[in-house]
């Protein structure tokens, strides 16, 4: 079993000690923390110090913009990579490829791109996107085809059903091209992952149904002549003892009005996401039986959409569950916890040392970063074919 990579989460929607932070009087413990640059910097620096490789930054109308936030944070950190959640179709693929190249240059190669097709039609329409689900996946595939060709120094002419560009090219290529992470549980999602992404991400499900899905997407990738990296998105609550951890997990839901939970569930039932449906099926809206597999708790999904499960237990138990997921072929773990600053320390100081002892993790090295370099002088949109070919050859070595 090879070494594992761990990523943390940047709460650009704000943070708190419960899954839903309701208004409390000033001075009362548990008030929500705003997503200030100061607080996000604390979380990012903690993740960097503890040995997380990167940090996922979400996308949506409920949080701050991921590109702007991480661009600022990249200047306050040295090694940490930023996994930017990004929705194709809201900007042109040429502009997106250029944004990624710019970020790579100024961060010294610390961009990871998490492509989010979008499973909530209501939110997509609020963003100005009227495509139905199948159309969104078809557009994602076209978008990624164009972006990948641009990153390899090609001049791209593409006339698809949803994406059209003519003589598109980049003057500065990303070094290296950022890895593309992608999630989705529907057949169209698995097909896109198999052809066009580097790492397939799944929300945290019990091992048996998860194995079936991972085997399916891996088989599709193999049929395309590709090997696909596998990752998982989970929350985590770990403590020195299992009893402490479960008490903390239960506290995350304390004080949340059942009517509020029902409102959340009603909203999620309208989602078009197959992954969201699978998350909801784990608890069916009930808090009566939330441990859906050993140390896997579905309580987060009662109060929040998206990844709805958490690993809960002692440090040794959580490490054991991670090793079980790793045995399924998963090599990347994208984790989070409430609040994100404190939980980063619980995991980083409690679980990572155990995995290090087992030979499954080691501290990422700063020297792996790409060196900073000045851009080559160029004339916009007039680089010679010889120059473009040389750049493409260099990038593919």
MIGU-485304 format. One record per residue (C-alpha): x, y, z. Coordinates in pm, 1 decimal, decimal comma. Layout:
// residues N
          X          Y          Z
          X          Y          Z
...
***
This chain:
// residues 397
          X          Y          Z
        0,0        0,0        0,0
      150,0      334,2     -106,3
      161,8      650,9      103,6
     -160,5      846,2      141,4
     -223,5     1217,9       85,1
     -445,7     1420,6      318,4
     -618,6     1749,5      243,3
     -808,9     1976,3      480,9
    -1093,1     2223,4      416,2
    -1116,7     2603,8      416,6
    -1456,4     2714,3      559,5
    -1516,6     3015,8      335,3
    -1880,6     3014,5      445,2
    -1782,4     3073,7      808,9
    -1724,4     2824,7     1086,8
    -1855,5     2724,8     1426,6
    -1885,9     2461,0     1695,7
    -2210,2     2313,8     1560,1
    -2328,8     2201,5     1219,4
    -2575,5     2489,0     1205,4
    -2486,0     2800,1     1400,7
    -2793,2     2986,0     1519,0
    -2787,8     3336,4     1660,5
    -2665,8     3357,8     2020,4
    -2616,5     3652,9     2253,8
    -2276,5     3818,0     2247,5
    -2032,0     3634,1     2473,2
    -2211,4     3299,6     2460,1
    -1983,8     3011,0     2358,8
    -2048,8     2862,5     2017,8
    -2108,3     3176,9     1817,2
    -2027,2     3142,9     1447,8
    -1688,7     3256,4     1321,5
    -1695,7     3471,0     1007,9
    -1483,1     3365,7      712,6
    -1235,0     3647,3      767,2
     -898,2     3640,4      598,6
     -742,3     3624,8      944,1
     -932,8     3311,8     1046,4
     -886,4     3138,0      711,1
     -515,4     3212,2      736,2
     -508,4     3041,3     1076,8
     -676,7     2731,4      931,4
     -445,5     2725,7      628,0
     -129,7     2768,3      836,4
     -242,3     2497,9     1078,0
     -306,4     2256,7      789,9
       34,0     2337,3      643,3
      213,3     2292,0      975,4
       37,6     1963,8     1053,3
      125,7     1801,0      721,0
     -188,2     1826,0      508,7
      -93,9     1841,2      142,7
     -371,6     2075,3       34,2
     -699,4     2236,3      134,2
    -1031,8     2217,4      -47,8
    -1210,8     2548,2      -97,8
    -1582,6     2512,7     -182,8
    -1789,5     2677,1     -452,9
    -2147,3     2802,3     -424,4
    -2364,2     3100,2     -347,1
    -2340,9     3013,7       24,1
    -1964,6     3079,1       50,4
    -1700,4     3325,2      -64,1
    -1541,6     3292,4     -406,7
    -1275,7     3021,7     -407,6
    -1036,2     3181,1     -658,1
    -1017,0     3516,1     -479,9
     -990,5     3364,3     -131,9
     -715,9     3118,0     -216,9
     -517,2     3371,0     -420,6
     -489,1     3576,2     -101,6
     -410,1     3274,8      116,3
     -143,5     3148,4     -124,0
       60,5     3455,5      -35,5
       39,2     3377,9      337,2
      146,0     3013,8      309,7
      453,7     2840,9      171,5
      380,4     2477,1       93,1
        4,8     2414,9      120,4
     -174,7     2347,4     -207,6
     -520,8     2483,2     -279,6
     -791,8     2257,2     -419,0
    -1022,9     2512,4     -579,4
    -1378,0     2393,1     -644,5
    -1476,8     2529,9     -982,8
    -1792,7     2509,6    -1195,8
    -1736,7     2472,7    -1571,3
    -1970,0     2664,4    -1795,4
    -1980,5     2985,7    -1591,0
    -1668,9     3115,9    -1767,5
    -1507,8     3016,3    -2096,9
    -1263,8     2723,1    -2093,5
     -992,7     2947,8    -2236,4
    -1030,5     3194,3    -1949,8
    -1041,9     2911,9    -1694,8
     -722,5     2761,4    -1838,9
     -556,2     3102,5    -1818,5
     -672,3     3153,6    -1458,1
     -522,0     2817,0    -1363,1
     -194,0     2896,9    -1536,4
     -173,8     3232,5    -1358,4
     -244,2     3073,9    -1021,8
       20,9     2808,3    -1082,2
      282,7     3068,7    -1170,5
      223,5     3294,8     -871,8
      174,4     3010,5     -620,5
      471,4     2808,1     -752,3
      262,0     2512,5     -862,6
       20,4     2485,9     -570,8
     -311,9     2459,4     -756,6
     -538,7     2153,4     -752,6
     -862,1     2194,1     -949,0
    -1185,1     2035,2     -824,5
    -1437,2     2043,6    -1109,5
    -1798,4     2060,1     -985,0
    -2061,0     1999,7    -1253,1
    -2343,8     2105,9    -1020,4
    -2626,6     1885,0     -895,8
    -2863,0     2156,3     -774,0
    -3070,5     2296,7    -1058,4
    -3202,1     2583,2     -845,6
    -2854,1     2705,7     -760,4
    -2733,7     2660,9    -1118,0
    -3018,9     2875,9    -1245,8
    -2936,4     3140,8     -986,8
    -2585,7     3141,9    -1134,8
    -2728,5     3194,5    -1481,9
    -2702,8     2833,4    -1596,9
    -3020,5     2684,1    -1741,4
    -2884,4     2350,1    -1862,2
    -3043,0     2032,6    -1731,6
    -2827,7     1769,8    -1557,6
    -2733,4     1560,8    -1863,9
    -2641,2     1876,0    -2053,1
    -2421,0     1993,2    -1767,7
    -2218,5     1671,5    -1776,2
    -2185,6     1689,6    -2155,2
    -2063,1     2048,7    -2121,7
    -1816,2     1947,5    -1849,1
    -1663,8     1688,6    -2081,6
    -1625,9     1940,9    -2365,0
    -1489,0     2201,1    -2124,6
    -1221,9     1965,7    -1989,8
    -1119,5     1856,0    -2338,3
    -1049,0     2216,2    -2435,4
     -874,7     2305,9    -2109,7
     -644,8     2004,5    -2123,4
     -539,9     2078,9    -2480,5
     -468,0     2439,5    -2389,2
     -256,7     2334,0    -2091,0
      -47,5     2119,8    -2326,2
       33,9     2414,4    -2547,9
     -206,6     2336,1    -2829,4
     -387,2     2588,5    -3045,8
     -746,6     2474,4    -3007,1
    -1040,8     2489,5    -3245,3
    -1341,5     2321,6    -3089,1
    -1704,3     2333,3    -3198,2
    -1909,8     2126,0    -2958,6
    -2270,7     2119,4    -2852,0
    -2201,6     2344,1    -2552,6
    -1845,8     2477,7    -2596,8
    -1702,5     2662,4    -2894,8
    -1357,0     2821,3    -2922,5
    -1153,3     2925,1    -3226,2
     -771,5     2948,6    -3238,4
     -753,7     2945,8    -2858,8
     -411,2     2919,4    -2699,5
     -221,0     3020,1    -2389,3
       87,3     3239,2    -2387,8
      194,8     3104,5    -2047,7
      139,1     2737,8    -1970,9
       80,3     2606,8    -1617,7
      386,1     2436,0    -1473,3
      284,7     2172,5    -1395,5
      -71,7     2139,2    -1525,9
     -290,0     2120,8    -1213,1
     -437,2     1779,3    -1132,9
     -812,3     1765,9    -1193,7
    -1032,3     1623,0     -917,4
    -1394,8     1538,6     -991,0
    -1689,7     1377,6     -815,8
    -2032,0     1243,5     -905,9
    -2218,4      915,3     -869,6
    -2445,2      906,5    -1175,1
    -2349,3      714,3    -1492,1
    -2270,4     1038,2    -1684,9
    -2043,5     1148,4    -1400,3
    -1852,5      820,8    -1398,0
    -1807,5      843,0    -1775,3
    -1658,5     1193,4    -1752,0
    -1426,9     1084,9    -1470,7
    -1305,2      783,4    -1664,1
    -1203,3      989,1    -1968,4
    -1089,5     1325,4    -1846,3
     -991,8     1362,5    -1480,0
     -693,4     1264,2    -1268,4
     -858,8     1181,8     -935,1
    -1214,7     1061,7     -882,8
    -1358,5     1183,4     -551,8
    -1648,7     1014,3     -374,3
    -1835,3     1128,6      -67,3
    -1786,3      897,0      228,2
    -2006,3      589,7      199,0
    -1984,4      252,3      378,2
    -1710,0       38,3      225,5
    -1932,6     -213,3       44,0
    -2138,9       25,3     -175,4
    -1834,9      246,6     -216,5
    -1627,7      -44,9     -345,6
    -1889,3     -115,2     -611,8
    -1879,9      244,2     -734,3
    -1500,7      265,3     -733,0
    -1473,2      -62,7     -922,2
    -1718,7       69,0    -1181,5
    -1536,4      395,3    -1247,5
    -1197,2      222,4    -1247,3
    -1320,7      -28,2    -1505,1
    -1447,1      255,2    -1725,9
    -1110,0      428,9    -1700,0
     -927,5      106,6    -1783,2
    -1140,6       70,2    -2095,5
    -1015,6      416,0    -2195,1
     -657,4      304,3    -2140,2
     -623,7      518,2    -1829,0
     -542,0      464,7    -1461,7
     -757,0      680,3    -1234,8
     -657,1      806,4     -891,5
     -919,4      760,9     -619,2
    -1008,5      991,8     -331,7
    -1275,0     1030,6      -63,5
    -1439,0     1332,5       99,8
    -1518,0     1291,2      470,6
    -1563,6     1486,7      791,2
    -1378,8     1365,8     1097,7
    -1426,6     1371,9     1476,0
    -1140,5     1202,0     1658,2
    -1039,9     1221,1     2023,0
     -815,2     1042,4     2270,1
    -1101,5      800,2     2343,7
    -1397,2      676,2     2144,1
    -1634,6      794,6     2414,6
    -1508,8     1151,1     2387,6
    -1535,8     1143,4     2009,0
    -1895,5     1019,3     2003,2
    -1995,3     1271,9     2266,4
    -1846,9     1546,2     2047,4
    -2025,2     1415,4     1736,2
    -2359,2     1418,8     1915,1
    -2290,5     1771,1     2042,1
    -2258,1     1895,5     1683,1
    -2634,2     1840,9     1646,2
    -2728,5     1969,1     1993,2
    -2964,5     2263,4     1997,8
    -3064,9     2240,6     1632,6
    -3441,5     2268,8     1603,8
    -3593,0     1955,2     1440,2
    -3794,0     2191,6     1220,2
    -3466,9     2334,4     1090,0
    -3340,7     1986,6     1006,3
    -3665,1     1911,1      823,5
    -3626,3     2230,3      621,7
    -3274,7     2123,9      524,6
    -3394,4     1776,4      426,3
    -3681,7     1915,3      221,8
    -3438,4     2134,9       32,7
    -3201,4     1843,2      -27,9
    -3483,1     1621,1     -155,5
    -3513,7     1858,1     -451,1
    -3149,0     1806,4     -545,0
    -3072,7     1640,3     -877,6
    -2748,9     1492,7     -741,7
    -2720,0     1113,5     -728,4
    -2446,4     1153,9     -469,2
    -2681,2     1360,0     -252,5
    -2949,2     1092,2     -285,6
    -2700,3      829,8     -168,2
    -2605,1     1045,8      130,5
    -2968,6     1094,2      231,0
    -3041,7      722,1      199,7
    -2793,4      656,7      479,4
    -3014,4      825,7      741,1
    -3353,9      881,6      571,0
    -3395,7     1203,5      764,7
    -3391,1     1029,0     1102,4
    -3145,1     1074,2     1388,4
    -3233,5      735,9     1539,0
    -2951,8      531,3     1383,1
    -2665,8      739,7     1246,9
    -2368,4      501,9     1272,1
    -2409,9      350,0      925,9
    -2084,9      149,7      935,0
    -1819,1      105,1     1203,3
    -1707,5      458,4     1303,9
    -1895,1      612,9     1006,7
    -2153,9      866,7     1126,3
    -2419,9     1013,8      894,0
    -2520,9     1293,9     1128,5
    -2359,1     1570,4      923,5
    -2599,5     1494,5      638,1
    -2899,1     1572,3      859,7
    -2803,6     1938,0      883,6
    -2594,1     2001,4      571,3
    -2587,3     1910,8      206,4
    -2291,3     1762,5       25,8
    -2054,8     1526,0      204,0
    -2270,5     1401,1      490,2
    -2061,0     1146,8      680,2
    -1783,9     1166,0      937,9
    -1529,8      922,4     1073,4
    -1587,7      922,2     1449,9
    -1378,6      746,7     1710,7
    -1048,1      730,5     1889,5
     -736,7      820,0     1694,6
     -654,7      452,1     1654,1
    -1008,0      368,7     1532,3
    -1009,7      650,2     1277,4
     -665,6      543,0     1153,5
     -795,7      186,5     1114,9
    -1095,2      301,9      911,5
     -866,8      508,3      686,8
     -656,1      198,8      626,4
     -971,7        8,1      528,7
    -1060,1      276,2      274,9
     -702,8      272,8      148,8
     -739,3     -101,4       89,1
    -1013,8      -13,5     -163,5
     -755,3      178,4     -367,9
     -820,6      521,9     -218,8
     -502,6      725,6     -186,1
     -632,6     1079,2     -121,5
     -847,5     1189,4      171,7
    -1019,2     1529,8      175,7
    -1122,5     1592,2      536,1
    -1292,2     1857,4      747,3
    -1433,0     1906,4     1096,3
    -1615,6     2157,9     1313,6
    -1460,0     2391,7     1396,7
    -1194,5     2352,1     1131,3
     -903,4     2500,8     1322,5
     -934,5     2279,8     1629,7
    -1027,9     1962,4     1440,3
     -723,3     1998,7     1214,5
     -508,8     1967,0     1524,9
     -703,0     1673,3     1667,4
     -652,4     1478,1     1343,6
     -304,9     1603,3     1262,4
     -164,9     1532,6     1607,2
     -368,5     1219,5     1679,6
     -418,5     1020,0     1358,6
     -137,4     1118,9     1121,9
      137,4      995,0     1358,0
      -30,0      652,3     1370,4
      -42,6      635,1      992,5
      321,0      745,8      978,9
      415,9      458,8     1210,3
      238,7      222,3      971,9
      432,5      360,6      674,4
      122,5      513,8      514,2
      201,8      884,3      550,0
      494,2     1122,9      574,4
      522,7     1499,5      595,7
      505,0     1661,0      247,1
      833,1     1821,6      144,8
      846,0     2190,6       54,6
     1110,8     2126,8     -209,8
      852,1     1945,9     -421,5
      715,1     2286,5     -523,9
      782,1     2422,3     -871,3
     1044,5     2698,7     -867,2
      925,4     3052,1     -922,8
     1012,3     3172,6    -1270,6
      967,3     3482,4    -1477,5
      740,0     3456,0    -1781,0
      905,3     3444,8    -2119,4
      873,3     3764,2    -2323,3
      606,7     3717,3    -2586,1
      380,4     3895,9    -2826,1
       14,3     3829,5    -2734,7
     -157,9     3583,3    -2969,2
      149,2     3572,6    -3197,4
      374,5     3304,2    -3050,5
      535,7     3100,2    -3322,7
      433,4     2743,0    -3386,8
      790,2     2642,0    -3308,5
      771,7     2803,4    -2963,9
      436,1     2641,9    -2888,8
      565,5     2299,0    -2992,0
      876,2     2337,1    -2776,6
      666,4     2431,8    -2475,5
      433,0     2138,5    -2527,4
      728,7     1896,8    -2559,4
      888,2     2030,8    -2240,9
      562,2     2001,3    -2048,9
      506,7     1639,0    -2148,0
      852,0     1518,2    -2042,5
***
